Amino acid sequence: MNRADFLQTLYTQRDRWEALLERVGQDRMTFPGVEDGWSIKDIIAHVTWYEQEMVGLLQARRLAGSDLWNLPHAERNSIIYQQNRLRSLEDVLNESVTVYQQLRDLLEGLSDAELEDPHYFANMPDDWVPWQLVAENTYDHYRDHAASIQSWLDRSDGF
């Protein structure tokens, strides 16, 4: 994966993500029941947490981060939900924009080699590929939740 292709995929998938969220509208973003009882706001906070972890990776140039990574996936996600569920929609949306811009700025500064070679990041296993790790926690993650959001939109169109 080269930098230009990676960035184009990120931009395209983020545009799709934002277009989907725009279809929801802010007035419905706090309604529960979209995915496992979560609201759109909860999903955005969840996605942003993972993006923030990638910002930390890129800033530090090392595989480190939250202790939540040591937990099973479902338990980690439950804790992220609990940490964010009482936050305001405005706060969650503002953080999402800020974190994405930080992420984008950092990724735009990487070379092709840095996206491909784990040796550019301390503590990253030799068989990991940096761009794949970032993709899993950014644009692949958007896709993971987009189907649930679309299904919820289809069910709630009369709202």
C-alpha positions in Angstrom: 0.0 0.0 0.0 1.4 3.4 -0.9 0.7 6.6 0.9 -1.4 8.1 -1.9 -3.7 5.1 -2.2 -4.0 4.8 1.6 -4.9 8.4 2.0 -7.4 8.3 -0.8 -9.1 5.3 0.8 -9.2 7.1 4.1 -10.6 10.3 2.6 -13.2 8.4 0.6 -14.4 6.2 3.5 -14.5 9.2 5.9 -16.6 11.1 3.4 -19.0 8.2 3.2 -19.0 7.9 7.0 -19.8 11.6 7.4 -22.5 11.5 4.7 -24.1 8.6 6.5 -24.0 10.5 9.8 -25.5 13.5 8.1 -28.4 11.4 7.0 -29.0 10.5 10.6 -29.1 14.1 11.7 -28.1 15.4 15.0 -31.6 15.3 16.3 -31.6 11.5 16.2 -28.0 10.8 17.2 -28.8 10.1 20.8 -31.6 7.6 20.2 -30.7 4.2 21.6 -31.0 0.9 19.8 -28.8 1.4 16.8 -26.3 -1.3 17.7 -26.3 -3.3 20.9 -28.4 -0.6 22.5 -25.9 2.1 21.5 -26.9 5.3 19.9 -25.2 7.0 17.0 -23.4 9.2 19.5 -22.1 6.1 21.3 -20.8 4.7 18.0 -19.1 7.9 17.1 -17.4 8.1 20.6 -16.4 4.4 20.1 -14.9 5.0 16.7 -13.1 8.2 17.9 -11.5 6.3 20.8 -9.9 3.9 18.3 -8.8 6.8 16.1 -7.3 8.6 19.1 -5.3 5.4 19.8 -3.9 5.6 16.3 -3.0 9.3 16.8 -1.0 8.2 19.9 0.7 5.5 17.9 1.7 7.9 15.1 2.8 10.7 17.5 4.9 8.5 19.7 6.1 6.2 16.8 5.6 3.3 19.1 3.0 0.6 19.7 1.7 1.7 23.1 -1.6 3.1 24.3 -4.4 2.4 26.6 -4.4 -0.5 29.0 -7.8 -1.3 27.5 -6.0 -3.1 24.6 -5.1 -5.8 27.1 -8.8 -6.7 27.6 -10.9 -8.9 25.3 -12.6 -6.9 22.5 -16.1 -6.9 24.0 -14.9 -5.9 27.4 -12.8 -3.1 26.0 -15.8 -1.8 24.0 -18.1 -2.0 27.0 -15.7 0.2 29.0 -15.3 2.7 26.2 -19.1 2.9 26.1 -19.3 3.4 29.8 -16.6 6.1 29.7 -18.5 8.1 27.0 -22.2 7.4 27.5 -22.9 10.5 29.6 -20.9 12.9 27.4 -22.9 15.5 25.4 -23.4 15.0 21.7 -21.7 18.3 21.0 -18.6 17.1 22.9 -18.5 13.8 21.1 -18.9 15.4 17.7 -16.3 18.0 18.4 -13.8 15.4 19.6 -14.5 13.3 16.5 -13.6 16.2 14.2 -10.5 17.1 16.2 -9.1 13.6 16.4 -9.7 12.9 12.7 -7.9 16.1 11.7 -5.0 15.1 14.0 -5.0 11.6 12.5 -5.1 12.9 8.9 -2.3 15.4 9.5 -0.1 12.7 11.0 -0.9 10.2 8.2 -0.2 12.8 5.5 3.3 13.1 7.0 4.2 9.5 6.6 6.2 7.9 3.9 5.4 4.8 1.9 8.0 3.0 3.9 6.6 4.1 7.3 3.2 2.7 6.3 4.7 -0.6 5.3 7.5 -1.3 7.7 6.8 -2.0 11.4 10.4 -1.2 12.3 9.5 2.5 12.1 7.3 2.0 15.3 8.9 0.8 18.5 7.4 -2.4 20.0 5.5 -3.2 16.8 5.7 -6.9 16.0 7.7 -7.7 12.9 4.7 -9.4 11.2 2.4 -6.4 11.6 1.9 -3.8 8.8 1.4 -0.3 10.1 -1.1 0.8 7.4 -3.2 -2.3 8.1 -3.3 -1.5 11.8 -4.4 2.1 11.1 -7.0 1.0 8.5 -8.5 -1.5 11.0 -9.0 1.3 13.5 -10.1 4.0 11.0 -11.7 3.4 7.7 -12.4 -0.3 8.1 -14.0 0.6 11.4 -16.4 3.0 9.7 -17.5 0.2 7.4 -17.9 -2.1 10.5 -20.6 0.2 11.9 -22.1 1.7 8.7 -24.2 -1.4 8.1 -25.8 -1.2 11.5 -26.4 2.5 11.1 -27.9 2.0 7.7 -30.2 -0.7 9.0 -31.3 1.5 11.8 -32.0 4.3 9.4 -34.1 2.0 7.2 -36.1 1.0 10.3 -36.5 4.5 11.6 -37.3 6.4 8.4 -40.7 7.4 9.6 -39.3 9.0 12.8 
